[in-house]
Amino acid sequence: MVMLQSRVAPAPESLAWLFDLLFSGAPAVTWAPARALPAGFTRAEQFAVLPGRSDRTFTVSLASRPGAASALTSYNALRSGRTRMARQVLGLGLRTGLAQLILRNKVDIGVAAAAAPAQLSDSPLGRHLQHVFDAGPVTVAIGASGGPYRKPVLQVFSASGTPLGYVKVGWNDWTRQAVRREATALRACAARAMRLGVPEVIGLTTWRDLDLLVTAPLPPGIRGVGDSLEPDAGLLLEISELSPAHHGELAASPWWLGIQSRIQSVATDPGSRTTLIRAAERLEHGHGRTTMRFGTWHGDLVPWNLARLAGRLYAWDWETSTPDAPLGLDALHFHFQVAFVARLRPLEHAVTIAARKARPVLAGLGLTQDATDLLPALHLIELAVRHEEARASSGAIDDRFFPAVMRLLEQIPSRPASPASPDCPRRPG
């Protein structure tokens, strides 16, 4: 490997998994820190690793100045004021070429000089995306967070900077299931008239053992909602009716049976599995006969997955959406994530805040008091199972969430089961 010049920094260790995943799947393609491609490979593309949060990677192709600039400035109205300003400045630098000179962390994508054209017909990634979008040369920006849920999300632009769409990459068991769930949910939304807008599915394809969910770009002019917006009962009902709504006792519901099955399959950590089993047993013993309403939930309905345009609300990131979930879980999740993720409250505080703030919309949904009181525990066990599934697939943990969630689950009380209420939850209005 050749020596790097002093002004070029090596690619961060955290990037290795990402570039191995996307640019090492074919013998004729490889990657390396800038100016360090192995002998016999020539540079086909270069990516700049942009400064940002320590828990998130964002890298952009330098194939086209307008494309690279658009990757920073498109949809800036979805972002906070400080982030928007930083992206505008960096986008201007990429458009003029100044940023390319001062950004130190760069990665080269190389192709084998002796490769036959047939070997490169669908490689590297940029060439495959040209086929997917039926476009000429493209510019790709890649974002990926750390932790157990890490999943590359690609933004694809034409060389002139026009947004072409998004690509989510399923690379392990959990993320492959996630992109398939999202495709199913988006297609269900598209099949009916809804006041909620969603991205259009262009396709769900497989490329080099990766599942790629390709969606159209969001509408121009779309704006973020901030965390002042709260999901109302009408929105939650519209989402829930993506699958047939039904009432029933918790213990007999498909959702609860699914939770139990998922717990049994979580084998990464025996201690966590035991805690989940015991928490589920206490919930079923104390609340199994509670009557609830079930339907589809979004699964990650949070302010940063919502936007508005001309009075219409849009939602994306449906990868954890499932049918037959207890009505009201989305309201709990919204307030929990705002407290835990956006405002960095401790887990136990976020759970308490979510339970309190969700009560008005749960009342608007016509839920019984028993169902309302039970939802926070059901939401917590859903998140714990989700974490363990992702952990089993990636080997990583969310250290703010785990093991704190297990301590909270151990505190779920057990009480004798009460008779089922003869009345089903009422539907508003």
Residue pairs with C-beta under 8 A, 6 or more apart in sequence:
1 32
1 36
1 38
2 35
2 36
4 10
4 33
4 34
4 35
4 36
5 35
7 104
8 33
8 34
8 35
8 104
8 106
9 33
9 104
9 105
10 33
10 36
10 105
11 19
11 33
11 49
11 105
11 106
11 107
12 49
12 57
12 105
14 57
14 146
15 49
15 57
15 59
15 107
17 150
18 57
18 59
18 142
18 144
18 152
19 31
19 107
20 31
21 152
21 169
21 171
21 210
22 125
22 142
22 152
22 169
23 29
23 30
23 31
23 109
23 124
23 125
24 30
24 31
25 123
25 208
25 209
25 210
26 119
26 123
26 124
26 208
27 112
27 119
28 111
28 112
28 115
28 119
28 120
28 123
29 44
29 109
29 110
29 111
29 112
29 120
29 123
29 124
30 37
30 38
30 41
30 109
30 110
31 107
31 108
31 109
31 110
32 38
32 107
32 108
32 110
33 106
33 107
33 108
34 46
34 106
34 107
34 108
35 108
36 108
37 43
37 108
37 110
38 110
40 112
40 113
40 114
41 110
41 111
41 112
41 113
42 110
42 111
42 113
43 108
43 109
43 110
44 109
44 110
44 111
44 124
45 61
45 62
45 63
45 108
45 109
45 124
45 126
46 61
46 62
46 63
46 106
46 107
46 108
46 109
47 59
47 60
47 61
47 62
47 106
47 107
47 109
47 142
48 59
48 60
48 62
48 68
48 99
48 100
48 103
48 105
48 106
49 57
49 58
49 59
49 103
49 105
49 106
49 107
50 58
50 59
50 60
50 72
50 90
50 103
52 58
55 145
55 146
55 147
56 143
56 144
56 145
56 146
57 142
57 143
57 144
57 145
57 146
58 141
58 142
58 143
59 107
59 141
59 142
60 68
60 71
60 72
60 94
60 139
60 140
60 141
60 142
61 67
61 68
61 126
61 139
61 140
61 141
62 68
62 94
62 100
62 106
63 126
63 137
63 138
63 139
63 159
64 137
64 139
64 157
64 159
64 160
64 161
65 94
65 95
65 96
65 97
66 95
66 139
66 159
66 160
66 161
67 138
67 139
67 157
67 158
67 159
67 160
67 161
68 94
68 95
68 139
68 141
69 91
69 92
69 94
69 95
69 161
70 91
70 139
70 157
70 161
70 162
70 163
71 91
71 94
71 139
71 141
71 155
71 157
72 87
72 88
72 90
72 91
72 94
72 141
73 87
73 88
73 91
74 155
74 157
74 161
74 163
75 163
75 218
75 222
76 84
76 87
76 88
77 84
77 221
77 222
77 223
77 224
78 222
78 223
78 224
78 304
78 307
79 87
79 224
80 224
90 99
93 99
93 100
93 102
94 100
109 124
111 120
111 123
111 124
112 119
120 127
121 127
122 128
122 131
122 207
125 140
126 137
126 138
126 140
128 207
129 135
129 138
129 140
129 154
129 156
129 167
130 136
130 137
130 138
132 167
132 202
132 203
132 205
132 212
132 214
133 156
133 164
133 165
133 202
133 214
135 158
135 164
136 158
136 159
137 158
137 159
138 156
138 157
138 158
138 159
138 164
139 156
139 157
139 158
139 159
139 161
140 154
140 155
140 156
140 157
141 154
141 155
141 157
142 152
142 153
142 154
143 152
143 153
143 154
143 155
144 150
144 151
144 152
144 153
145 151
146 396
147 394
147 396
147 397
147 398
148 174
148 387
148 390
148 391
148 393
148 394
148 396
148 397
148 398
149 174
149 175
149 390
149 394
149 398
150 394
150 396
151 168
151 169
151 170
151 171
151 175
151 178
151 179
152 168
152 169
152 171
153 166
153 167
153 168
153 169
154 166
154 167
154 168
154 169
155 163
155 166
156 163
156 164
156 165
156 166
156 167
157 163
157 164
158 164
163 217
163 218
164 217
165 202
165 214
165 215
165 216
165 217
166 199
166 214
166 215
166 217
167 212
167 213
167 214
167 215
168 178
168 179
168 182
168 212
168 213
168 215
168 319
169 175
169 179
169 210
169 211
169 212
170 176
170 177
170 178
170 179
170 180
170 210
170 211
170 212
170 213
171 210
171 211
172 393
172 394
173 392
173 393
174 389
174 390
174 392
174 393
174 394
175 211
175 393
176 211
178 319
178 320
179 204
179 211
179 212
179 213
179 319
180 204
180 211
180 213
181 299
181 318
181 319
181 320
181 321
181 322
182 213
182 317
182 318
182 319
182 321
183 201
183 204
183 213
184 321
185 242
185 296
185 298
185 318
185 321
186 198
186 199
186 200
186 201
186 215
186 318
187 201
188 242
188 243
188 296
189 196
189 198
189 242
189 318
190 198
190 200
190 201
192 242
194 238
195 235
195 238
195 312
195 313
196 235
196 238
196 239
196 312
196 313
196 314
196 315
197 219
197 309
197 312
197 313
197 314
197 315
198 314
198 315
198 316
198 318
199 215
199 216
199 217
199 218
199 316
200 215
200 216
201 213
201 214
201 215
201 216
202 214
202 215
202 216
203 212
203 214
204 211
204 212
204 213
204 214
205 211
205 212
205 214
206 212
215 316
218 307
218 314
218 316
219 309
219 314
221 309
222 307
222 308
222 309
222 314
223 307
223 308
223 309
224 303
224 304
224 306
224 307
225 303
225 306
225 307
225 308
225 313
226 303
227 303
227 338
227 342
229 303
229 306
230 334
230 335
230 357
230 361
231 301
231 330
231 331
231 334
231 361
232 361
232 364
233 361
233 364
233 365
233 428
235 313
236 327
236 328
236 330
236 331
236 361
236 365
237 327
237 365
237 427
237 428
239 295
239 296
239 297
239 298
239 301
239 330
240 293
240 295
240 296
240 297
240 327
241 295
241 296
242 295
242 296
242 323
243 295
243 296
243 323
243 324
244 295
245 293
245 294
245 295
245 327
246 293
246 294
246 295
246 324
247 291
247 292
247 293
247 294
247 424
247 425
248 291
248 292
248 294
249 288
249 289
249 290
249 291
249 292
249 420
250 256
250 283
250 284
250 287
250 288
250 289
250 290
250 291
250 292
250 326
250 374
250 378
251 284
251 288
251 289
253 292
253 294
253 324
253 326
254 294
254 324
255 294
255 322
255 324
255 325
255 326
256 284
256 288
258 322
258 324
259 280
259 381
259 382
259 385
260 280
262 385
262 389
263 273
263 276
263 277
263 280
263 385
264 277
265 389
266 272
266 273
266 276
266 385
266 388
266 389
266 392
267 273
267 392
268 388
268 391
268 392
269 388
269 391
271 406
272 384
272 388
272 402
272 403
272 406
273 388
275 406
275 409
275 410
276 381
276 384
276 385
276 388
276 409
278 410
279 381
279 384
279 409
279 410
279 412
280 381
281 414
282 412
282 413
282 414
283 374
283 377
283 378
283 381
283 412
285 414
285 415
285 416
285 417
286 413
286 414
286 415
286 416
286 417
287 370
287 374
287 377
287 417
288 417
289 417
289 418
289 419
289 420
290 368
290 370
290 371
290 374
290 420
290 421
291 368
291 370
291 371
291 420
291 421
291 423
291 424
291 425
292 326
292 327
292 367
292 371
292 374
292 425
293 326
293 327
293 365
293 367
293 371
293 424
293 425
294 324
294 325
294 326
294 327
295 323
295 324
295 325
295 327
296 321
296 322
296 323
296 324
296 325
297 321
297 322
297 325
297 326
297 327
297 329
297 330
297 333
298 315
298 318
298 320
298 321
298 330
299 318
299 319
299 320
299 321
299 322
299 325
299 330
299 333
300 317
300 318
300 319
300 320
300 333
300 337
301 315
301 330
301 333
301 334
302 333
302 334
302 337
302 338
302 341
303 334
303 338
303 342
304 342
305 315
305 316
305 317
306 313
306 314
306 315
307 313
307 314
308 314
320 386
326 371
326 375
326 378
327 365
327 367
327 425
328 358
328 361
328 362
328 365
328 367
328 371
328 372
328 375
329 375
329 378
329 379
329 382
331 358
331 361
331 362
331 365
332 354
332 355
332 358
332 375
332 376
332 379
333 354
333 379
334 354
334 358
335 353
335 354
335 357
335 358
336 350
336 351
336 353
336 354
336 379
336 383
339 345
339 349
339 350
339 353
339 354
340 347
340 350
340 400
340 401
345 353
346 404
347 400
347 401
347 404
347 405
347 408
348 404
348 408
351 376
351 380
351 408
354 376
354 379
355 375
355 376
358 375
359 372
362 371
362 372
362 375
363 372
364 428
365 425
365 428
366 425
366 426
366 427
366 428
367 375
367 425
368 421
368 423
368 425
370 418
370 421
371 425
377 412
380 405
380 408
380 409
381 409
383 401
383 405
384 405
384 406
384 409
387 397
387 398
387 401
387 402
387 405
390 396
391 397
391 402
